[in-house]
């Protein structure tokens, strides 16, 4: 099977995020960037399927030169090669314009299955995967927790998370699947894998290579615009209610809710 994994580089979940004074974005000069955690599940599942069926795993990433670090992480895990959309014209876009650029790059590739993370942890949009499937004209299943591909590689049985349970869906391939936590346990990159990753192909793709209008992708082609970013207001400290008994504590709580918070 030839499998594509769409990957995004995002700020580390442990990074201290600061908003620029003018609200135009975050200060990114001093924070660590990593592969989007949900994309890691996509990479791992692609590698498991490759181990079963053979074929290749290709990472496709849209991002600045900095994103090469996250790409190399995927290659060190075991992916075979990567395509890096690193033209400044691709940057600053929303889910629509990002999916448009990814679709243009993927249309010229051979694939049986495409994995995306269910969402990126920086913008939490969860829209690129579905938009990509629509632009490629193939089925999509989101929030996937289990994948079973048929022996002939023509279809897959997929479990997806829904409120209160799971759905089991059969889908013809190729299709786009967005990976949820629990799909697998992503492997760590081994030292030999890290060394091999340095020699694996990373194809740099510019907007001219895809024949796209610069006004159709990136910030120029976005359908939505972030007007301003700001940090949430600092939460006030809470009150600790003490009492000799549970009944006394509950009584004090009820009094505070009624007389101070005025919610009862």
C-alpha positions in Angstrom: 0.0 0.0 0.0 1.1 3.5 -0.7 0.0 5.7 2.2 0.2 9.4 2.7 0.3 11.1 6.1 -0.5 14.8 6.3 1.5 16.3 9.1 1.7 19.7 10.8 4.4 21.2 13.1 2.9 22.8 16.2 4.1 24.4 19.4 5.0 21.8 22.1 2.1 21.2 24.5 4.4 22.1 27.4 5.5 25.4 25.8 4.6 28.7 27.5 2.6 30.5 24.9 2.8 34.3 24.8 0.7 36.6 22.5 2.3 39.4 20.6 1.6 42.9 22.0 -0.4 43.8 18.9 -2.5 40.6 19.1 -1.4 39.5 15.6 -0.1 36.1 16.7 2.1 34.3 19.2 5.7 34.9 20.0 7.4 31.9 18.5 11.0 32.8 18.7 11.6 31.0 22.0 9.3 28.0 22.0 9.8 24.4 20.9 7.9 23.0 17.9 7.0 19.3 17.5 4.9 17.1 15.3 1.2 17.5 16.0 0.4 14.7 18.4 -2.7 13.5 16.5 -0.5 13.2 13.4 1.8 10.9 15.3 -1.1 8.4 15.5 -1.5 8.7 11.7 2.2 8.0 11.1 2.1 5.0 13.4 -1.0 3.5 11.8 0.5 4.0 8.3 3.7 2.2 9.4 1.7 -0.7 10.9 -0.1 -1.1 7.6 3.1 -0.9 5.6 4.5 -3.7 7.8 1.5 -5.8 7.0 1.0 -5.0 3.3 4.3 -3.5 2.1 4.4 -0.3 0.1 5.6 3.2 1.1 4.7 5.8 3.7 5.0 9.4 2.5 4.7 12.5 4.8 3.3 15.6 3.3 3.8 18.8 5.4 3.0 22.4 4.7 5.1 24.7 6.8 8.2 27.0 6.9 11.8 25.8 6.9 11.4 25.1 10.6 9.0 22.2 9.9 11.8 20.1 8.6 12.5 19.0 12.2 9.1 17.5 12.6 9.3 15.9 9.1 12.6 14.2 10.1 10.8 12.9 13.2 8.3 11.1 11.0 11.1 9.8 8.8 13.0 8.6 11.8 9.9 6.7 13.0 10.0 4.8 9.7 8.3 6.8 6.9 10.1 6.4 3.6 10.1 9.9 2.2 8.5 13.4 2.5 7.1 16.2 0.5 7.6 19.7 2.1 5.4 22.6 0.9 7.7 25.3 2.0 6.9 28.3 -0.2 6.0 31.5 1.8 2.9 31.7 -0.4 1.5 28.7 1.4 1.8 30.3 4.9 -0.7 32.2 6.9 -3.7 30.3 5.5 -6.8 28.7 7.1 -8.1 25.1 6.8 -9.5 25.8 3.3 -6.4 27.2 1.7 -4.2 24.7 3.5 -6.3 21.8 2.2 -6.2 23.3 -1.3 -2.4 23.3 -1.3 -2.2 19.8 0.1 -4.7 18.5 -2.4 -2.7 20.0 -5.3 0.4 18.3 -4.1 -1.3 14.9 -3.4 -3.2 14.8 -6.7 0.1 14.0 -8.6 1.0 11.2 -6.2 0.0 7.5 -6.0 -1.9 6.6 -2.8 -4.3 4.0 -1.4 -5.0 5.8 1.9 -4.4 9.2 3.5 -4.1 9.8 7.2 -4.5 13.1 9.0 -4.6 13.9 12.7 -8.2 14.6 13.8 -7.1 18.1 14.5 -4.1 20.3 15.1 -3.5 21.2 18.8 -2.7 24.8 18.0 -5.8 25.9 16.2 -8.1 22.9 17.0 -10.0 23.4 13.7 -10.4 19.7 12.7 -11.3 20.9 9.2 -8.2 20.2 7.0 -8.8 16.4 6.7 -12.4 16.7 5.6 -11.7 19.6 3.3 -8.8 17.6 1.7 -11.1 14.6 1.1 -13.7 16.8 -0.5 -11.1 18.4 -2.8 -9.7 15.0 -3.8 -13.2 13.6 -4.4 -12.7 10.6 -2.0 -14.5 9.4 1.1 -13.6 10.5 4.6 -14.0 9.1 8.1 -13.1 11.3 11.1 -12.1 10.6 14.7 -10.9 7.1 13.9 -9.9 4.7 16.7 -9.4 1.4 14.7 -8.5 0.5 11.1 -8.8 -2.9 9.5 -7.8 -3.0 5.8 -9.1 -5.9 3.7 -6.5 -8.4 2.3 -7.0 -7.0 -1.2 -6.5 -3.4 0.0 -9.7 -2.3 -1.7 -11.7 -1.3 1.4 -11.3 -0.7 5.2 -13.5 -1.3 8.2 -13.1 1.6 10.5 -14.2 2.4 14.1 -14.9 6.0 14.8 -15.7 7.8 18.0 -19.2 9.3 18.5 -20.9 10.7 21.5 -21.8 7.8 23.8 -20.1 5.1 21.7 -18.6 4.1 18.4 -19.6 3.6 14.8 -18.2 0.9 12.6 -18.1 1.9 9.0 -16.9 0.1 5.9 -15.3 2.5 3.3 -13.8 1.9 -0.1 -10.2 3.0 -0.6 -8.7 5.4 -1.3 -10.1 7.5 1.6 -9.0 10.1 4.1 -9.0 9.0 7.8 -8.4 11.4 10.7 -6.7 9.7 13.6 -7.9 10.0 17.2 -6.0 9.2 20.4 -6.3 5.4 21.1 -5.9 4.4 17.5 -2.4 3.0 18.5 0.7 3.8 20.6 3.2 5.8 18.5 6.7 4.3 18.5 9.7 6.3 19.5 12.3 7.0 16.8 15.3 4.7 17.3 18.9 5.9 17.0 19.3 3.9 13.7 16.1 5.4 12.5 17.3 8.9 13.3 20.5 8.3 11.4 18.6 6.8 8.4 16.2 9.8 8.4 19.1 12.1 7.5 19.5 10.3 4.2 15.8 10.0 3.2 14.3 12.1 0.5 12.5 15.3 1.4 11.2 16.9 -1.7 10.8 20.7 -1.5 7.7 21.9 -3.3 7.1 25.5 -4.3 3.8 27.1 -5.5 5.1 27.2 -9.1 5.6 23.4 -9.0 1.9 22.9 -8.4 0.7 25.5 -10.9 -1.4 27.2 -8.3 -2.5 30.9 -8.3 -0.8 32.6 -5.3 -4.1 34.2 -4.5 -5.8 30.8 -4.0 -3.6 29.5 -1.2 -2.0 30.7 2.0 -3.3 33.9 3.6 -4.5 35.3 0.3 -6.7 32.3 -0.4 -8.1 31.9 3.2 -11.8 32.1 3.7 -11.4 33.1 7.4 -9.2 35.6 9.1 -8.0 35.8 12.7 -8.6 39.4 13.7 -6.9 39.3 17.0 -5.4 37.0 19.6 -5.4 37.5 23.3 -4.6 35.6 26.4 -7.6 34.5 28.6 -8.1 36.7 31.7 -6.3 35.4 34.8 -8.7 33.4 36.9 -9.4 34.7 40.4 -8.3 32.5 43.3 -11.0 30.3 44.7 -12.4 30.0 48.2 -11.7 27.0 50.5 -14.8 26.3 52.6 -14.1 24.5 55.9 -16.4 23.0 58.4 -16.4 20.6 61.3 -18.9 18.3 59.5 -20.0 17.8 55.9 -23.4 19.3 56.8 -21.7 22.5 58.1 -19.5 22.8 55.0 -22.5 22.3 52.7 -24.5 24.9 54.6 -21.7 27.5 54.3 -21.4 26.6 50.5 -25.1 27.1 50.0 -25.0 30.5 51.8 -22.1 31.7 49.6 -23.8 30.6 46.5 -27.0 32.4 47.5 -25.6 35.6 49.0 -22.3 36.2 47.1 -22.4 34.3 43.8 -26.2 34.8 43.6 -26.7 31.6 41.6 -29.3 30.1 43.8 
